[in-house]
Amino acid sequence: MKRRLLYIVPVVVAVAAVLGVWLVIGGQDSPDAPAPPAAAVPAAADIPAGTAEPVSLSVDNEQNSIPYLNSLYEVNVQKDIIYASKPNESSTAEALKLDIYQPAGDNNTLRPVFLFIHGGGYSGGSKEDAKEFSENLAKRGYVVLAVNYRLKKEPYLNFTDTLQDACEDMADVMGWISQNAQTYGLDTGRLFLGGDSAGGQISLNFVNEYLKQSPELVKSVAAIVDIYGGELRDSIQDGLPPVLIIHGTLDTSISYEISRELDEMLQARGIYHELFTLEGGGHDYKSGKFKEPIADTAAAFLWNIMNETELAWLPEQSEMMEASGDSFSLPLPEAYRMDSAAGKLKVSLPEGWKLTGQQNDSLLIHIPEGLKNGDYYVRISLDQESGVSAAYAVNVNVINPLEAKLETYFDDTDQTIKTRIVLTNQSKRTFSGSYEVDYESAGISDGTYSTRIDGLEPGQSENLTIPELAAGMWTMRGYNVSGMLLQESTEPSRAMLSPKLQEPVRIDGKLGEWAGQPRFEVSDVRLDGWGGKQDLSAFGYTSWDADNFYLALEVTDDTQAQTAAGDAIWNGDGIQLALGITYADGSIPREYHELGLARDDQGKLLKWRWLAPSGFDSGDSIRLQEAVTRSGYTTIYEAAIPWSELTYETDRVKAGLKLKFSLLVNDNDGGGRRGWIEYNSGIATAKDIHAFGDLFLTE
């Protein structure tokens, strides 16, 4: 969506005057306009602070497109550029490659550079994982390098060597940047590093370590973006650049507390940094809910650092979260405060927004009711008659006043599956009005649920119950007491029923016996260059009896390729499924199973268990019946998994039991894993049971 900009700009006034506010409507810059030269930003000493002269204040509704902040360009990509060749753990020379993402049509000869390092636990992942984030920054004007580095089969057997090798690879990338700066129009004076998970950890430790070993190599690194990597292996070195830490509170792979500790360490050393907390976020920065706020906040943080590095001119945070209809206080950095700055503050608000007041250290801004949720930039500048100026930006993530969390559960009292909506008032105002939900009832018919909400205080929640399983797509609407639509959202419920087998099935790779069973579509495509259903598509069935959980899947795939074995079968054609048995109260378990089934190119059946709760073995020792057949472009998977391989509490296996369930189909056409299609999430990009769907056993 187009970003709205909120500006503030100061110009010296000769005489002390009363603050005035006026509205000026401005035009929008052309996206084709070339970005301004890299010049730019004055040092704090160039703008006198601490004077007692008042500032004057202006407000307008300009929505200018700002280079490096807003999306302005299409993107060109060059893939598989070799930046070094190094011996890997098997002493074989490995060509290390990078992909370069460039803004198309950008006439600047010096563009800021962002080096993105992928995650994967030092044993997996690739530069392709960074595609979305890299494209996002390149659209704003950055040149982004997504890089591979040497991976290890057992990275934690000697983690010191693993991290050292990765850091040495990043040193080679820095050398490549220096050597190729003129060719690609790279501004080596505006260089940023970042990554997710292992990539975030490499970013931090590489810069920190080389500040000690070879400071000349990393002196141009202006900032680091650490997405849930978090752990420094050494004490913080002098000269560590600003750091943006991004982490979800429900991350089960790397504890959020690690980033909290890093936050405290940086605070103690006086290093400018921010901790952007993703409330309810797991270990997946590309998930739909957080993808845009992460990219927009990172862009604001980097833009601020490019403009100024003195603490007095930088905001305490580059992001804020506010509900539509609320007023919020926008803090001013020390150098912009009314008793410190000399000049003129200019505030440009999105349409309908209002400046309703100001104090020495903050501005009060009102967001209109019914505003579509999303990210809106706040840009604040300080101008003087001398022409010297400073600026910073804040990403305001506007959320709905009401948050709805859906929970399906089995009600023992009447032996039915129901849906609970936990409705929370996220705004700063007491909410009264109505709430309405349109849904599908177990995929059979449409239903509508509506209720009045009276006097729901800020931060308070109310439980609403739909007396059936609400499946399919949900459309949720909130209205105020006047009937005005305040919010509307649509999302899938991710709940399904698994009926008990009425007749035994043969695990033979044929689906005739499954006719008439409820089926699910594996329809979420995570595959670059997907050629349609003939390229890769799938549908499936689940069922159960007292002994086994059953799965059947029909996959259409135009090319079969599976040459891997053991824990690497995810690299080739095959399926991965995740199952977690909920606790007796229906809550999400801490541990779950992740299994894989495949058929190699010689017809051998393969199986593997990557994750298992305590007491269960990982590896290929799992007992199950498996059949995988292929004819033409069609591959059939069938499996009967004993309940004893999934839970020690087999007596709980009965109608009403709730499981957490996710499944994906990997695709390899002979040149490596291309991607996958999935039903639910939480397997491929991150291990996150909170992204699984619900599966209920029924009679």
Beta strands, then each sheet from edge to edge (+ up, - down):
strand 1: 5-6
strand 2: 23-24
strand 3: 55-60
strand 4: 75-87
strand 5: 93-103
strand 6: 111-117
strand 7: 143-147
strand 8: 186-196
strand 9: 221-227
strand 10: 243-248
strand 11: 273-278
strand 12: 319-323
strand 13: 327-331
strand 14: 343-348
strand 15: 354-359
strand 16: 362-366
strand 17: 374-383
strand 18: 389-399
strand 19: 402-411
strand 20: 416-425
strand 21: 431-441
strand 22: 445-456
strand 23: 461-466
strand 24: 470-480
strand 25: 485-492
strand 26: 495-499
strand 27: 520-522
strand 28: 524-527
strand 29: 536-544
strand 30: 548-557
strand 31: 574-581
strand 32: 593-599
strand 33: 605-611
strand 34: 625-631
strand 35: 634-642
strand 36: 658-668
strand 37: 673-679
strand 38: 693-698
sheet 1: 1+ 17+ 14- 3- 2-
sheet 2: 1+ 17+ 18- 12-
sheet 3: 4+ 5- 7+ 6+ 8+ 9+ 10+ 11+
sheet 4: 13+ 16- 15+
sheet 5: 19+ 20- 23+
sheet 6: 22+ 21- 24+ 25-
sheet 7: 26+ 38+ 36- 31+ 32- 33+
sheet 8: 26+ 38+ 36- 37+ 28-
sheet 9: 27+ 29- 30+ 35- 34+
end
